[in-house]
Amino acid sequence: MGKEVWFTALLVSAFLISSTAVFAAFGHDATDVRYGSFAAGNYSFPQHLSIGTTAMDNWNPGYTAVRIGATNYHVAATYGGSSFLAYNNYLNPAGQWIQMANGTSSSIIVQDGGWTLYTGADVGAGNPITTTAKMIINGSGYVGIGTTTPNGKLVVADTSWPAGEHTYLNNGAEGLLINSFGDSANNYLATVDFVAQRSSSAVSGGTQMKFWTQPRSTGNPAVAMMINRDGNVGIGIASASGIKLYTLTNTANDIAIYGRQTATTGTNYAGIFQADGAGSTTNVGGYFAASGATNNYGLVVASGNVGIGTTSPGGQLEVETSASSNGYAALLDSRKTDYGGQMLRMITPASGAGFSFLAAYSADSDVEFHLRGDGIAFADGSWNGGGADYAEWFEKEGIIADGGLIGLDVVTGKARAWQTGDPFIGVQSLNPGFVGNNINGAETNETAMRVTHVLVALVGQVEIVGNTVIEQNRKVSTTDGQFIGWRLANGKVYIN
């Protein structure tokens, strides 16, 4: 290497490693640096720097920029005291900004105490900010979409819908409308409406809202809650047609509906069911049903008094009726032909005179009928029935015909069909009004009792069937002359 070449290389090297190098001669003319590298250090360019191209056309002399490639992409430029990062436009922002894409399809974010987003036609050559910002994050961290003055963490405004309504749309036609306003018809209460928007004019289908507790893509989970177009609500079920509130659970021991009131003053209601449609054929305030299990209970009241026809029951069950005539305060009805149960059962731990199975009052204090806990009954009036005699059960022997004469076997002490010489004790009763001497009390089945006993009428009007008697002047006697009774006009015999 000659001395001249070596010296020239030394000068170039010293120039490149200078801490500050000024390239005033390099610009958008033919005098440019095509190849080379810069060592570590600081470099200044009074105008523009082109990388990968020699063209510097359409550059505004009022700002400096770096151009990369043949198109007008500007990077890390300054203009009017402001700095920016941008691609392909002439911008005049008030602060720092970033422009991306190109032409009128650009989007710009301007930083001025926060971040503001402009899109589409907002960008114009020379003055890109021509309309209201599309989105803003202000210095307080509040986010505004469709508004530049958000007063909360997230404010969404959409002027394409009625005043106060904000929207999230799907496919530009359907989605969720959120409407917030002061309700002038209701003391200007702050109100938020949620609307499932459907732009289609089709009458079928309508709108509905569905709520899921996990993404639908995860095994297609069941809908947690839905509201259909008629305002019907389904919880645990995806359809509630014709039912305003439908709750469904198929998990053991779950409760489909639970209402609780815990206020400590006033009159508190955990639930009210009321049907009062004027002109309806039938109104049902509450309908309860249970089926399909081993034990099915249509309604269980665990504690508290129950009032039917009254809001202040004085006992565990109080029934009042407002019917002026032909009404029932209570009706027990079983019309099944195979019914063999008990229409009403009252149970106590043991019998005793200290309580009553039944006490019937007129007004509030006059007892009309009283059935005591030891089985003794009291009545304030007459006992009326279709039966016509008083009868008692006697232990029997042999077969005794209905309505036949009953005699006493003086050897065994048992009742039997009357035979000449037997003491006459009565007539086999066909229709007693009162019955005594049931050896097993009121619980004994009468059919079982007749196997060992016979019901003997002792006093009253009876029918005598199948026996030869002597009758003279209405006096009726056995064939051996024992007095039986007197023949009445109705054909029966009065015995005493």
C-alpha positions in Angstrom: 0.0 0.0 0.0 1.4 3.4 -0.9 1.7 6.2 1.6 -1.0 8.3 -0.2 -3.6 5.5 0.1 -2.8 4.8 3.7 -3.0 8.5 4.6 -6.4 8.8 2.9 -7.8 5.8 4.8 -6.5 7.3 8.1 -8.4 10.5 7.5 -11.6 8.7 6.6 -11.4 6.6 9.7 -10.8 9.6 11.9 -13.8 11.3 10.4 -16.2 8.3 10.9 -15.2 7.8 14.6 -15.8 11.4 15.4 -18.2 11.9 18.4 -20.3 14.2 16.2 -20.4 14.2 12.5 -22.3 16.7 10.4 -23.4 15.6 6.9 -24.7 19.0 5.5 -23.8 18.1 2.0 -25.9 14.9 1.9 -29.5 15.5 0.9 -31.8 14.8 -1.9 -29.4 15.6 -4.7 -27.0 13.2 -6.4 -24.3 13.8 -3.7 -25.3 11.0 -1.3 -23.7 8.1 0.5 -24.6 4.9 -1.2 -22.6 2.5 0.9 -20.8 2.5 4.1 -21.2 2.2 7.8 -21.0 4.4 10.9 -19.1 3.7 13.9 -20.5 4.3 17.4 -21.1 7.9 18.0 -23.6 10.8 17.5 -24.5 12.1 14.1 -26.6 15.1 13.0 -28.4 15.7 9.7 -29.8 19.2 9.1 -32.7 18.0 6.8 -33.6 14.4 5.8 -32.0 11.0 5.7 -32.9 8.5 2.9 -32.1 4.8 3.4 -32.5 2.4 0.5 -33.4 5.2 -2.0 -32.0 8.3 -3.6 -35.3 10.1 -4.0 -36.4 12.7 -1.4 -39.4 14.1 -3.3 -42.5 15.5 -1.6 -40.7 16.3 1.5 -41.9 19.3 3.4 -38.9 21.4 4.3 -40.6 22.5 7.5 -39.8 19.2 9.2 -37.1 16.5 9.2 -37.6 12.9 8.7 -36.0 9.6 7.9 -37.2 7.9 4.7 -36.9 4.2 4.2 -37.4 2.7 0.7 -39.0 4.1 -2.3 -42.3 5.1 -0.8 -43.0 8.0 1.5 -42.8 6.2 4.8 -41.6 8.6 7.5 -40.1 7.4 10.8 -39.0 9.4 13.8 -39.8 12.8 12.2 -40.2 16.2 13.8 -42.4 19.1 12.7 -43.1 22.4 14.4 -41.5 21.4 17.6 -43.4 18.1 17.8 -42.1 14.7 17.3 -43.9 11.7 15.8 -43.6 8.2 14.3 -45.6 7.9 11.1 -46.1 6.1 7.8 -47.0 7.8 4.5 -48.8 11.1 5.2 -48.3 14.8 5.9 -49.5 15.4 9.4 -50.0 18.4 11.6 -50.6 17.0 15.1 -50.7 19.0 18.3 -48.5 16.5 20.1 -46.7 13.3 19.6 -48.5 10.8 17.3 -48.2 7.6 15.3 -49.8 7.1 11.9 -50.1 3.6 10.5 -51.3 2.3 7.0 -51.6 4.9 4.3 -53.8 7.6 2.8 -57.4 8.0 4.1 -57.4 4.5 5.5 -54.8 5.4 8.1 -55.3 5.4 11.8 -53.7 7.9 14.1 -53.0 7.8 17.8 -52.3 11.2 19.3 -50.7 11.5 22.7 -51.8 14.6 24.6 -52.1 13.7 28.3 -53.5 10.4 27.0 -54.1 8.5 23.9 -56.6 9.3 21.2 -57.6 7.1 18.2 -58.6 8.5 14.7 -59.5 6.2 11.9 -60.5 6.1 8.2 -61.6 9.5 6.7 -60.4 11.3 9.8 -56.9 11.3 8.2 -56.4 13.9 5.5 -53.3 15.2 3.8 -51.8 18.2 5.7 -54.5 18.2 8.4 -55.5 14.6 9.3 -57.7 15.4 12.4 -61.0 16.4 10.7 -63.6 14.6 12.9 -64.3 13.6 16.5 -61.9 11.0 17.8 -63.2 7.4 17.8 -61.6 6.4 21.1 -59.6 8.0 23.9 -57.7 7.0 27.0 -57.3 10.2 29.0 -54.8 11.1 31.6 -57.0 9.7 34.4 -57.1 6.3 32.7 -60.7 6.7 31.6 -61.7 5.1 28.3 -64.1 6.7 26.0 -65.5 5.1 22.8 -67.5 7.5 20.7 -66.8 10.3 23.2 -63.8 12.4 24.1 -64.9 13.2 27.6 -65.4 9.9 29.5 -66.4 10.4 33.1 -66.0 6.8 34.1 -63.7 3.9 33.6 -65.5 2.9 30.4 -68.0 5.1 28.6 -69.5 3.9 25.3 -71.6 6.3 23.2 -73.3 5.7 19.9 -75.1 8.5 18.2 -76.7 6.2 15.6 -79.2 5.0 18.3 -81.7 7.0 20.3 -80.2 9.4 22.9 -78.5 7.6 25.8 -78.4 4.2 24.1 -75.0 2.6 23.5 -74.5 -0.5 21.5 -72.3 -3.5 20.9 -73.3 -4.9 17.5 -72.7 -8.2 15.8 -72.4 -8.2 12.0 -73.6 -4.5 12.1 -77.2 -5.5 12.6 -77.9 -7.4 15.8 -76.4 -7.3 19.3 -76.8 -5.8 22.7 -78.0 -2.3 23.4 -77.3 -0.7 26.7 -79.5 2.3 27.5 -78.7 4.5 30.5 -80.9 7.5 31.3 -82.8 9.4 34.0 -86.4 8.1 33.9 -88.6 11.3 33.8 -91.7 9.3 34.4 -90.4 7.8 37.6 -88.8 10.7 39.6 -85.8 10.6 37.2 -84.4 7.4 38.7 -81.1 6.4 37.1 -82.1 3.6 34.8 -80.1 1.1 32.7 -81.9 -0.9 30.0 -80.4 -3.9 28.3 -81.9 -4.7 24.9 -81.3 -7.6 22.6 -81.3 -5.7 19.3 -82.7 -7.2 16.1 -82.7 -4.9 13.1 -84.6 -7.4 10.9 -88.2 -6.7 10.2 -89.1 -10.4 10.2 -91.9 -11.2 12.7 -90.7 -14.7 13.4 -87.9 -15.4 15.9 -87.7 -12.2 17.8 -84.9 -11.5 20.3 -83.7 -13.2 23.4 -80.8 -13.1 25.9 -78.8 -16.1 27.1 -76.3 -16.2 29.9 -73.6 -18.9 30.1 -71.3 -19.7 33.0 -68.5 -21.0 30.7 -67.6 -20.6 27.1 -69.9 -22.5 24.7 -66.9 -24.0 23.0 -66.0 -26.0 26.2 -68.2 -29.1 25.7 -71.4 -27.1 24.8 -72.4 -26.4 28.4 -76.1 -25.8 29.4 -77.6 -22.3 29.4 -77.5 -20.9 32.9 -80.3 -18.3 32.3 -82.3 -17.0 29.4 -84.8 -14.2 28.8 -87.0 -14.7 25.7 -88.7 -12.1 23.5 -91.9 -12.2 25.7 -90.0 -11.5 28.9 -90.1 -15.0 30.1 -87.2 -16.0 32.3 -85.6 -19.5 32.4 -83.0 -20.4 35.0 -81.3 -23.7 34.3 -83.4 -24.2 31.2 -83.1 -22.8 27.7 -86.8 -22.4 27.1 -89.6 -20.8 29.2 -92.5 -20.6 26.7 -95.7 -19.5 28.4 -94.0 -19.3 31.9 -92.8 -16.0 33.3 -90.3 -17.6 35.6 -89.1 -21.2 35.0 -86.4 -22.7 37.3 -85.0 -26.1 36.7 -82.4 -28.2 38.5 -81.6 -31.9 38.1 -79.0 -32.0 40.9 -79.9 -34.1 44.0 -80.9 -32.0 47.1 -80.8 -28.7 45.1 -83.6 -26.2 45.6 -85.3 -24.8 42.5 -86.6 -21.7 44.2 -85.8 -20.3 47.6 -87.2 -17.1 49.1 -86.2 -15.7 52.5 -87.1 -12.5 54.3 -85.0 -11.5 57.3 -86.3 -8.0 58.2 -86.8 -7.6 62.0 -89.7 -5.1 61.9 -93.0 -4.8 60.2 -94.9 -7.5 58.3 -92.5 -9.5 56.2 -93.4 -11.7 53.2 -91.0 -14.3 51.8 -93.4 -14.8 48.8 -96.8 -13.7 47.5 -98.8 -15.6 44.9 -101.9 -14.0 43.6 -104.2 -14.6 40.7 -107.0 -12.0 40.3 -107.7 -11.8 36.5 -111.1 -10.2 36.2 -113.3 -12.2 33.8 -111.2 -15.3 33.9 -112.9 -18.7 34.0 -110.6 -19.9 36.8 -107.9 -18.1 38.8 -105.4 -20.3 40.7 -103.1 -18.5 43.2 -100.8 -21.4 43.8 -100.4 -24.9 42.3 -98.3 -27.5 43.9 -97.6 -31.1 42.7 -95.2 -33.9 43.5 -94.9 -37.2 41.7 -92.4 -39.9 40.6 -90.7 -40.5 43.9 -91.2 -43.1 46.7 -92.6 -40.3 48.9 -94.4 -37.4 47.2 -95.4 -34.4 49.2 -97.3 -31.7 47.3 -96.8 -29.1 50.1 -94.9 -29.1 53.4 -95.2 -26.3 55.9 -92.3 -26.9 58.2 -93.3 -24.3 60.8 -95.7 -21.4 61.4 -99.4 -21.1 61.2 -101.3 -21.5 57.9 -104.2 -19.3 57.1 -106.7 -20.0 54.3 -109.0 -17.1 53.7 -107.3 -15.2 56.5 -104.0 -13.3 56.9 -103.8 -13.8 60.7 -104.3 -17.5 61.5 -104.7 -18.1 65.2 -103.7 -21.8 65.0 -101.5 -24.0 62.9 -104.3 -24.2 60.4 -107.2 -21.6 60.2 -109.7 -21.7 57.4 -112.2 -18.9 56.8 -114.8 -18.6 54.1 -116.4 -15.5 52.8 -119.1 -17.4 50.9 -122.6 -16.3 52.0 -124.3 -19.5 51.0 -123.6 -23.0 49.5 -119.9 -22.6 50.2 -117.4 -24.8 52.0 -114.8 -23.7 54.5 -113.2 -27.1 54.0 -114.1 -30.0 51.8 -112.6 -33.5 52.0 -113.4 -35.5 48.8 -112.3 -38.8 47.6 -114.5 -40.3 44.9 -112.3 -43.2 43.8 -114.3 -46.4 43.8 -111.3 -48.3 45.3 -110.7 -45.8 48.1 -110.2 -47.5 51.5 -108.3 -44.9 53.5 -109.3 -42.4 56.1 -110.6 -39.0 55.0 -109.5 -37.4 58.2 -107.2 -38.6 60.9 -106.4 -37.0 64.2 -103.5 -38.4 66.3 -102.4 -37.8 69.8 -99.7 -39.7 71.9 -102.4 -41.2 74.2 -106.1 -40.8 75.1 -107.1 -38.4 77.8 -109.8 -35.9 78.9 -107.3 -33.0 78.9 -107.6 -32.3 75.2 -110.2 -32.4 72.5 -110.2 -34.1 69.1 -112.9 -31.7 68.0 -114.6 -28.7 69.4 -117.3 -26.9 67.4 -118.4 -23.4 68.4 -121.1 -21.0 67.4 -119.8 -17.5 67.7 -116.5 -17.7 69.7 -117.6 -19.2 73.0 -120.7 -21.4 72.7 -119.7 -25.0 72.4 -122.1 -26.9 70.2 -120.2 -30.2 69.9 -117.2 -31.5 71.8 -115.3 -34.8 71.1 -112.9 -35.2 74.0 -109.6 -36.9 73.8 -110.8 -39.9 75.8 -113.5 -40.6 73.2 -116.4 -39.1 75.1 -118.6 -36.8 73.0 -120.8 -33.9 74.2 -123.5 -32.2 72.1 -125.5 -29.0 72.9 -128.5 -30.3 70.9 -130.0 -33.5 69.6 -128.2 -36.2 67.8 -130.0 -36.9 64.5 -129.4 -39.9 62.3 -131.0 -42.4 60.0 -130.8 -45.2 62.6 -133.8 -46.0 64.7 -132.6 -48.1 67.7 -130.0 -48.4 70.4 -128.0 -51.6 70.1 -125.2 -53.4 71.8 -122.8 -56.1 70.8 -123.4 -59.5 72.4 -121.1 -62.5 72.1 -123.0 -65.1 70.0 -123.2 -68.7 69.1 -124.5 -70.2 65.9 -126.0 -68.3 63.0 -128.5 -65.5 63.5 -130.6 -64.2 60.7 -130.9 -60.4 60.0 -133.9 -59.0 61.9 -134.4 -62.2 63.8 -135.4 -62.6 67.5 -132.5 -63.0 69.9 -132.6 -65.3 72.9 -130.1 -66.0 75.7 -128.6 -69.5 76.1 -128.8 -69.8 79.9 -126.1 -72.5 79.8 -123.4 -70.6 77.9 -124.5 -67.0 78.5 -124.3 -66.2 74.8 -126.8 -64.8 72.5 -128.3 -67.0 69.9 -131.3 -67.3 67.5 -134.4 -67.4 69.9 -135.7 -70.8 70.7 -138.8 -71.7 72.7 -137.9 -71.4 76.4 -135.0 -68.9 75.8 -135.3 -65.6 77.7 -136.0 -63.0 75.0 -133.4 -60.2 75.0 -133.9 -58.3 71.7 -134.0 -58.3 67.9 -131.0 -58.4 65.6 -130.5 -54.7 64.6 -130.5 -53.8 61.0 -130.1 -50.0 61.3 -129.0 -48.9 64.7 -128.8 -45.2 65.7 -126.4 -45.8 68.6 -124.1 -48.8 69.2 -122.5 -49.8 72.4 -120.2 -52.4 73.9 -117.6 -52.4 71.1 -115.0 -54.4 73.0 -112.1 -53.0 71.0 -113.3 -49.4 71.0 -113.8 -47.2 67.9 -110.9 -48.7 65.9 -112.4 -52.2 65.5 -113.7 -53.1 62.0 -117.4 -54.0 62.2 -117.0 -56.9 59.8 -114.5 -58.5 62.0 -116.7 -57.9 65.0 -119.7 -59.8 63.5 -117.6 -63.0 63.3 -117.9 -63.5 67.1 -120.7 -61.0 68.1 -124.2 -60.1 67.1 -125.6 -56.6 67.2 -128.8 -56.7 69.4 -131.4 -53.9 69.3 -132.5 -53.3 72.9 -134.6 -50.1 72.6 -136.2 -48.4 69.7 -138.0 -49.2 66.4 -136.9 -52.4 64.8 -137.9 -54.7 62.0 -138.7 -58.3 62.9 -137.9 -60.7 60.0 -138.4 -64.5 59.6 -139.9 -65.3 63.0 -143.4 -66.4 63.9 -144.8 -64.0 66.6 -148.1 -63.6 68.3 -149.8 -60.2 67.7 -153.0 -59.0 69.4 -154.2 -55.4 69.5 -150.7 -54.4 68.3 -149.1 -56.2 71.2 -146.3 -58.5 69.8 -145.1 -61.6 71.8 -143.0 -64.7 71.2 -144.9 -67.9 70.6 -144.3 -68.9 74.2 -145.9 -65.6 75.4 -142.9 -63.4 76.2 -143.6 -59.7 75.5 -141.6 -58.2 72.6 -143.1 -54.8 71.9 -145.8 -52.8 70.1 -146.5 -52.7 66.4 -146.3 -49.2 65.0 -148.1 -47.6 62.0 -144.9 -47.7 59.9 -144.8 -51.5 60.4 -141.9 -51.5 62.8 -142.0 -52.9 66.3 -141.2 -50.6 69.2 -139.2 -52.6 71.8 -138.3 -51.5 75.3 
